Amino acid sequence: CEACKQALSGDLPVVYAERAGYGRQWHPACFVCCRCSQPLVDLIYFWKSGAAWCGRHYCESLRPRCAGCDELIFSEDYQQVEGRAWHKKHFACLECETLLSGKPFALDGASLLCTTC
């Protein structure tokens, strides 16, 4: 098995990932996303940099995910602060919903607050 390095029994199912090459095999429980360890058997998987990825984390490796709505950001016009990204329309105060682009704000964990709130 590529993941656990244990022997693969000839009488049990194994996973062949076509994108990885048929010389590589996994126990079904070992074929997981390299980022979150979600089992990928029976799911669409992506192969990047020599590893299997679930759809969510593969997409996040290509585009940022909005901290406000949890959707991918496809626009090049977005707000980024301390490693987090927001669509412009979601870069707003959690309490009063004032848009904060170009204004002073506080970041409390994942929550944005204007200076009034």
KATABEL-V950138 format. One record per helix or strand of 2 or more residues. SS is the DSSP state (@ for helix, = for strand). FROM is the first residue (numbers start at 1). TO is the last residue. Records with the same first field share a line. If there is no record, write none. Layout:
BEGIN
SS=FROM-TO ; FROM-TO
END
This chain:
BEGIN
==15-16 ; 25-26 ; 46-48 ; 51-53 ; 65-66 ; 78-81 ; 84-87 ; 105-108 ; 111-114
@=18-20 ; 28-30 ; 55-62 ; 88-90
END
